């Protein structure tokens, strides 16, 4: 029986974060829009409107965010925003179902 030797994987030395950041921005925009729709459904239209504005701004500025030095900071803050709003809306959605 012949045993296959694992092939060494090629390691690239240049790591371009721009495409990865663009992907993360796209996912954040999708999540923010999903949260905006949920906010509208449970009666928090002002939050839904604000979240849609944030999503639109992030989408329009995605290239600038991806290439800027402060892009990582912006993405961390967007992640915190998504997590915070998600927690708030989940609690309110549960309360709406109970009443």
N, C-alpha and C positions, 0 to 999 in steps of 0.2 A: 504494500500500500504506500502510495506516494503522499507525503505530507506537504501541503502548500505553505510556503513561507509568506507571512504577511508582507505586502508591498509597503515601503515607506511612503508616507503621505508627503506631498510637496507642501512646504511651508513658504508662504509669501511673506516677504519682509516689509512690503508696503501695505499699510492698513489704512484704507480710505473710509472714514466714518460717515461721509456724506450720504451714500446710498442707504446705509443703515439708519441714519437719522431721518431720512425722508420716509422710510418705511414706518418708523416709530411715530412720526408726525401723522402720517396717514391713519394709523390705527387709533391714535388719540383723537383725531378729528371724528372718526366713526363713532368712538365711544362717547364723545361729548355730544354728538348729535342724537345718539340713542338716549342719553340721559335727558336731553332737552325734550325729546318726545315723551319720555316717561313723566317729566315734570309737568308738562302740559296736560297729560292724562289725569294726574292726581290733583289738579287744581292749582299748581304753582306756575302759572303762565309767565310771571315776571322772571322766575329763575330759568324757565325754558327759553325765553327770549334772550336773556343774557348769555346762556350757554351756546345758543346758535350764533350769537355775535362772536364769541370766543372761537368757536369752530371755524367760522368764516375768516376771521383774522389769521388764525393759524394756517389755514389752507392757502390764503393769499401770500403769506410771508414764509411759506415752508422752505423755499430755497434760501432765503436770508437766514433763517434759523439754522438750517443744516450746515451752512458754511461759516457761520460766525463763531467767534471764540466763546461767546456766551450762550451758544445753542444748547449746551448740556444743562446749564442752569435753567433755561426756559423749559426744557423737557422735564426736568425734575419737578418744577413748579406745576407744570401741566399734569404730571402724574399725581401730585398731591391734590390738585383740584378735582381730578376724576375720582380719586379715592374718597375724598371728603363728600362730594356731591352724591356719589353712589351710596355711601352710608346713610346720608340724610334721607335720600329718596326711598331707600329700602325700608327704613323705619316708618316713614310716612305712608308708604304703600301698604305695609302690614297693618298699620292702624286703620287705614281706610277700609281694608277688607274686614277687620273685626267689627267696625261700626256699621 
